[in-house]
Amino acid sequence: MKKFSLALLPALMLAAMTQTQAAEAFDPNGQYLLGDWNGKRTELAGKGVKFDANIAADAAYLANGGRDEGNAPTVASQFWLGSTLDMEKLAGWEGVTIRAAMSARQGQSTTVDDLQDRSAPQLANVQANYGRGNQKTRLSELSIEKNFKEQGVSVKVGRLGLGMDFNMMACDFQSTAFCAAQMGKWQGSMWMNTPVSQWGGLVKYQVTPEVFTQVGVYEYNPENALERHGWNLDTDNADGVTIPVEMVWQPKSFVNGLPGSYRVGGIYNTADDAKNQKDIANTIDAKNRTYGGWLAVEQQLTSTGSGRQGLHSFANFTWHDRTTTKVDNSQQLGVKYIGLFDSHPNDILGLAVNRIHVNDRVTNPVFNASAEYNVELNYSYNPTKWLMIRPNLQYVINPGSTNNVDDAFVLGLGTKIVF
């Protein structure tokens, strides 16, 4: 498969614009960059066919400290193309939804691009769009879900990423330390977030209108993360399964009468091959099977203007098997103010800090500090519904949980365009 290039985007956009009236494209009041396709997009959505296409890019410049300060800025990007089919509307299949998505990543990382340089093996990445599957396209989702509404049960199977349903968090920051499912960052050899997908399924039970519980079973196959296997659907190298369990409480009125989300869960991996321990460089004992757990909280604290405007808080705590995992625990705390200015109700001012603790069983001399700390201050500016621009400042203390290099100060700029 040919490598996706950002240079193709103008051609793709031009081709798409031929399907829409010029007045609709780039409409500052519209929801999509390419408009409503002369009404066809809304018409298709009403019939059960929805499209999702966007591109996100993270630029970062290491202004001071770190591993390679003063070098040229780098950009990491991801193109996403997906669709959702409401089969109840399309074919009369009650409660059935089919989803498909592909992704393409490319670019470089300012802090973790050179994986052979162990002077500062950065744990968090200052560019969330850099990572697994870089430089390649891959199938990120192909699933079918059946919702048994009367019983309060839904079942989903197919090619999935664990973070799509478990340990979910909003992603309003550029650093991976504050973006999406944290379990996939610190226990990533077993837990593979999007864009990587694996065969799996889950069952969700709605206990009450505000409480549900879910359990999943996902193929554990280390080769799913390899670039050359982005479209490989076989299970030849599978080695056991990963089993996540989670209970979620989503009160509509809690602190100050405002909504929140509270998730507690755990995973157990049945792999009986020690090859998944290679990322620890044989510094701790290999052991069959592993486990981990998490507590994730999102709570709105104040409300002004529209219901969503106001101060929001979030936290994410993870714990990991000390025998098999380099990182044995992490803590993440942050606040976001949505709609600081009434004229920009969707803008977000964010501040967050996290701590990533390296297992004291790790004997590699590189890890001579107990933890890495990441701080990010950002402002997500939304001039339109289809464009987001996020300037940010990041500070990393003990990069890679080592004091071999100075703390890092990073200037960042994230962008996202919804087509």
QUIWOWO-V430754 format. One record per pair of residues at least 12 apart in sequence whose C-alpha atoms are under 6 Angstrom apart, sorted by the first residue. I is the first residue (numbers start at 1). J is the second residue. Records with the same first field share a line. If there is no record, write none. Layout:
I = J ; J
//
This chain:
3 = 136
19 = 37
20 = 37 ; 38
21 = 38
28 = 384
31 = 385 ; 386
32 = 386 ; 418 ; 419
33 = 386 ; 419
34 = 419
47 = 89
48 = 85 ; 86 ; 89 ; 90
49 = 85
50 = 83 ; 84
51 = 82 ; 83
52 = 81 ; 82 ; 83
53 = 80 ; 81 ; 419
54 = 80 ; 417 ; 418 ; 419
55 = 78 ; 79 ; 416 ; 417
56 = 77 ; 78 ; 415 ; 416
57 = 76 ; 77 ; 414 ; 415
58 = 75 ; 76 ; 127 ; 413 ; 414
59 = 74 ; 75 ; 412 ; 413
60 = 73 ; 74 ; 411 ; 412
61 = 73 ; 410 ; 411
62 = 410
63 = 409 ; 410
64 = 408 ; 409
65 = 406 ; 407 ; 408
66 = 405 ; 406 ; 407 ; 408
74 = 108 ; 110
75 = 107 ; 108
76 = 106 ; 107 ; 108 ; 129 ; 130
77 = 105 ; 106 ; 129
78 = 104 ; 105 ; 129
79 = 103 ; 104
80 = 103
81 = 101 ; 102
82 = 100 ; 101
83 = 99 ; 100
84 = 98 ; 99
85 = 97 ; 98
95 = 146 ; 147
96 = 145 ; 146
97 = 144 ; 145
98 = 143 ; 144
99 = 142 ; 143
100 = 141 ; 142
101 = 140 ; 141
102 = 138 ; 139 ; 140
103 = 137 ; 138
104 = 136 ; 137
105 = 134 ; 135 ; 136
106 = 134 ; 135
120 = 399 ; 400
121 = 400
122 = 399 ; 400
123 = 400
124 = 176 ; 177
125 = 175 ; 176
126 = 175
127 = 174 ; 175
128 = 174 ; 175 ; 176
133 = 227
138 = 230 ; 231
139 = 231
140 = 195 ; 196 ; 197
141 = 159 ; 160
142 = 158 ; 159
143 = 157 ; 158 ; 159
144 = 156 ; 157
152 = 205 ; 206
153 = 204 ; 205
154 = 203 ; 204
155 = 202 ; 203
156 = 201 ; 202
157 = 200 ; 201
158 = 199 ; 200
159 = 197 ; 198 ; 199
160 = 197 ; 198
161 = 193 ; 194 ; 197
162 = 193
163 = 181 ; 193
167 = 181
168 = 181
169 = 181
186 = 327
199 = 218 ; 219
200 = 217 ; 218 ; 219
201 = 216 ; 217
202 = 215 ; 216
203 = 215
210 = 249 ; 250 ; 251
211 = 248 ; 249
212 = 248
213 = 246 ; 247
214 = 245 ; 246
215 = 244 ; 245
216 = 243 ; 244
217 = 242 ; 243
218 = 241 ; 242
219 = 241
220 = 238 ; 239 ; 240 ; 241 ; 242
221 = 237 ; 238 ; 239
239 = 271
240 = 270 ; 271
241 = 269 ; 270
242 = 268 ; 269
243 = 267 ; 268
244 = 266 ; 267
245 = 265 ; 266
246 = 264 ; 265
247 = 263 ; 264
248 = 262 ; 263
249 = 261 ; 262
258 = 300
260 = 298 ; 299
261 = 297 ; 298
262 = 296 ; 297
263 = 295 ; 296
264 = 294 ; 295
265 = 293 ; 294
266 = 292 ; 293
267 = 291 ; 292
268 = 290 ; 291
269 = 289 ; 290
270 = 289
271 = 289
272 = 288
274 = 286
280 = 326
283 = 362 ; 363 ; 364
284 = 362
291 = 321
292 = 319 ; 320 ; 321
293 = 318 ; 319
294 = 317 ; 318
295 = 316 ; 317
296 = 315 ; 316
297 = 314 ; 315
298 = 313 ; 314
299 = 312 ; 313
300 = 312
309 = 338 ; 339
310 = 337 ; 338
311 = 336 ; 337
312 = 335 ; 336
313 = 334 ; 335
314 = 333 ; 334
315 = 332 ; 333
316 = 332
317 = 330 ; 331
318 = 330
326 = 358 ; 359
327 = 357 ; 358 ; 359
328 = 359
329 = 357
330 = 355 ; 356 ; 357
331 = 354 ; 355
332 = 353 ; 354
333 = 352 ; 353
334 = 351 ; 352
335 = 350 ; 351
336 = 349 ; 350
337 = 349
347 = 380 ; 381 ; 382
348 = 379 ; 380
349 = 378 ; 379
350 = 377 ; 378
351 = 376 ; 377
352 = 375 ; 376
353 = 374 ; 375
354 = 373 ; 374
355 = 372 ; 373
356 = 371 ; 372
357 = 370 ; 371
358 = 370 ; 371
367 = 401 ; 402
368 = 402
369 = 401 ; 402
371 = 401
372 = 397 ; 398 ; 399 ; 401
373 = 396 ; 397
374 = 395 ; 396
375 = 394 ; 395
376 = 393 ; 394
377 = 392 ; 393
378 = 391 ; 392
379 = 391
386 = 417 ; 418
387 = 416 ; 417
388 = 415 ; 416
389 = 414 ; 415
390 = 413 ; 414
391 = 412 ; 413
392 = 412 ; 413
393 = 411
394 = 409 ; 410
395 = 408 ; 409
396 = 408
//
